[in-house]
Amino acid sequence: MNSRSKTPLFLMELVIMLLVFAISASICLKVFVEGKRISQESYELDKACMQAQRAAEFWQSAKGDIEETADLLQAKRYGSELVLYFDEDWNQTKESAQYFLSIITQDSTAKIMINDGNKEIFSLISEAVMFGE
């Protein structure tokens, strides 16, 4: 008669199943964290694109007039550059914040850049069309 207990085999199987479960859980957690990061980057890019487009439309409607563009955007002017600041919820603020939009102008061309600290999120170049008067 075989008097060996099957308990060690059962415990070994249980440990292996727990190990598989732990590995699966860690992989799922990593996927969710990566998804959250990608979602945040997408949100930032979407908001940056909208703000840059808004600035380009104001630049074009002002026909390249930097003073009028600054008034329309409520931006700070530093020579031929305009700067707007945004908080973490993309609300415009008066002082330095998490995001900032800068418009560098030269003649009728404006380079519009949105930055998050030192990292550029989005940029575009806009041309103001001026018809003969």
VMD Tcl script that draws the C-alpha trace (Angstrom):
set ca {
  {0.00 0.00 0.00}
  {1.19 3.49 -0.86}
  {1.17 5.64 2.26}
  {2.75 8.76 0.71}
  {0.76 11.95 1.18}
  {-0.27 14.01 -1.83}
  {-0.14 17.27 0.15}
  {3.34 18.39 -1.12}
  {2.21 17.97 -4.72}
  {-0.95 20.00 -4.02}
  {1.08 22.75 -2.33}
  {3.54 22.85 -5.25}
  {0.65 23.23 -7.70}
  {-0.87 25.97 -5.54}
  {2.46 27.90 -5.41}
  {2.85 27.65 -9.19}
  {-0.70 28.95 -9.74}
  {-0.06 31.87 -7.37}
  {3.15 32.66 -9.25}
  {1.31 32.64 -12.60}
  {-1.41 34.86 -11.13}
  {1.17 37.32 -9.73}
  {2.99 37.56 -13.07}
  {-0.31 38.10 -14.92}
  {-1.35 40.79 -12.44}
  {1.97 42.64 -12.82}
  {1.66 42.57 -16.63}
  {-1.90 43.94 -16.44}
  {-0.80 46.68 -14.06}
  {2.01 47.69 -16.42}
  {-0.44 47.85 -19.34}
  {-2.84 50.07 -17.37}
  {-0.06 52.44 -16.31}
  {1.20 52.72 -19.90}
  {-2.36 53.37 -21.09}
  {-2.74 56.18 -18.55}
  {0.54 57.76 -19.73}
  {-0.49 57.57 -23.39}
  {-3.90 59.04 -22.54}
  {-2.27 61.98 -20.71}
  {0.11 62.67 -23.61}
  {-2.79 62.55 -26.05}
  {-4.78 64.98 -23.91}
  {-1.82 67.39 -23.75}
  {-1.29 67.19 -27.51}
  {-4.99 67.78 -28.20}
  {-5.15 70.85 -25.93}
  {-1.83 72.19 -27.29}
  {-3.06 71.81 -30.86}
  {-6.29 73.68 -30.07}
  {-4.45 76.55 -28.36}
  {-1.92 76.84 -31.21}
  {-4.71 76.85 -33.78}
  {-6.56 79.52 -31.78}
  {-3.41 81.68 -31.69}
  {-2.84 81.19 -35.44}
  {-6.41 82.23 -36.20}
  {-6.03 85.39 -34.10}
  {-2.70 86.14 -35.83}
  {-4.33 85.75 -39.24}
  {-7.44 87.77 -38.32}
  {-5.18 90.58 -37.07}
  {-3.41 90.48 -40.46}
  {-0.04 90.01 -38.78}
  {-0.36 92.96 -36.39}
  {1.46 91.90 -33.24}
  {-0.23 94.50 -31.02}
  {-3.72 93.49 -32.09}
  {-2.86 89.81 -31.71}
  {-1.54 90.44 -28.18}
  {-4.78 92.23 -27.30}
  {-6.97 89.48 -28.76}
  {-5.05 86.70 -26.97}
  {-4.45 88.72 -23.79}
  {-0.78 87.77 -24.16}
  {2.37 89.37 -22.81}
  {4.54 90.97 -25.46}
  {8.34 90.84 -25.39}
  {9.53 92.62 -28.54}
  {8.48 90.49 -31.50}
  {7.41 87.60 -29.24}
  {4.10 86.94 -27.51}
  {3.76 84.59 -24.53}
  {0.68 83.01 -22.95}
  {0.70 80.85 -19.82}
  {-1.61 77.95 -18.98}
  {-2.12 76.00 -15.76}
  {-2.35 72.19 -15.54}
  {-6.04 72.33 -16.60}
  {-5.22 74.50 -19.65}
  {-6.79 77.63 -18.19}
  {-4.97 80.80 -19.21}
  {-3.07 82.47 -16.36}
  {-1.19 85.74 -16.05}
  {2.10 84.34 -14.75}
  {4.38 81.43 -15.39}
  {2.63 78.05 -15.18}
  {2.93 74.45 -16.37}
  {2.40 75.12 -20.09}
  {3.24 78.14 -22.17}
  {2.57 79.23 -25.71}
  {5.04 81.47 -27.48}
  {4.56 83.23 -30.79}
  {7.73 84.40 -32.49}
  {6.96 86.78 -35.35}
  {8.92 87.88 -38.36}
  {7.17 90.06 -40.93}
  {3.86 88.27 -41.69}
  {5.05 84.86 -40.43}
  {4.53 83.56 -36.91}
  {6.01 80.41 -35.36}
  {3.69 79.20 -32.63}
  {5.07 76.76 -30.05}
  {3.49 75.11 -27.03}
  {5.90 73.90 -24.34}
  {5.64 71.94 -21.12}
  {8.66 73.20 -19.24}
  {11.58 72.47 -21.58}
  {9.74 69.94 -23.77}
  {7.99 71.14 -26.92}
  {4.54 69.59 -27.26}
  {3.38 71.13 -30.53}
  {4.39 73.83 -33.00}
  {3.17 75.30 -36.24}
  {3.96 78.14 -38.60}
  {1.24 80.58 -39.60}
  {1.28 83.13 -42.37}
  {-0.89 86.26 -42.20}
  {-2.28 87.19 -45.58}
  {-2.33 90.91 -46.27}
  {-4.15 92.13 -49.34}
  {-3.15 95.28 -51.18}
  {-4.88 98.37 -49.87}
}
mol new
graphics top color blue
foreach p $ca { graphics top sphere $p radius 0.5 }
foreach p [lrange $ca 0 end-1] q [lrange $ca 1 end] { graphics top cylinder $p $q radius 0.2 }
display resetview
